[in-house]
Amino acid sequence: MPQSAPYQYARTLAFRAIDPAADAAALIAFGRDLYVESTGAAAGFARDFGRYGQKFPLWVASCAEADPAFSALLTEDGAAIGLVVMGTGDRRARIGHVHHFYVRPSHRGRGFGGLLDDYARAALKRAGFVRARLNVTARNARARRFYAAQGWAEVAGASTAALRYMEVTL
């Protein structure tokens, strides 16, 4: 059967663990784009993860050391379209941290960010956290609107001129 309407088949979406070696190219591309979207330039990415971003896949993998569910790729028909990376945050206060949400530009505005948010909340809740926190650059208005629409609220008194800290109850 043809793959065009009205015979279009449903896509298969899945979350899967990250393989730092096999997924390195996608992770580096996602990480670099994250920095460009957040700060307007890739210079911070090179500063934090090496000139070519070679340290980013290893950093993502290290987040999974605390809990294997703390780093995952969202795939559509096997191709990576999104990324979520989390950390332990403040264990005493039971606040987990979402380091990164990322959706490929071609897939934005179609609900995939909400799937990443759902995944992160469930993973952090299973790990025993009662709240989640993230930070977003002040200049990234689109991301701040997205987080607010998902129920995240700015933490009073914690934000700076450059960063907004947001939390949500799990």
Buried (B, 14 or more C-beta within 10 A) or exposed (E): EEEEEEEEEEEEEEBEEBEBEEBBEBBBBBBBBBBBBBBEEBEBBBEEBEEEBEBBBBBBBBBBEBBEBBBBBBBBEEEBBBBBBBBBBEEEEBBBBBBBBBBBEEBBEEEBBEBBBEBBBEBBBEBEBEBBBBBBBEBBEEBBEBBEEBEBEBBEEEBEEEBBBBBBEB
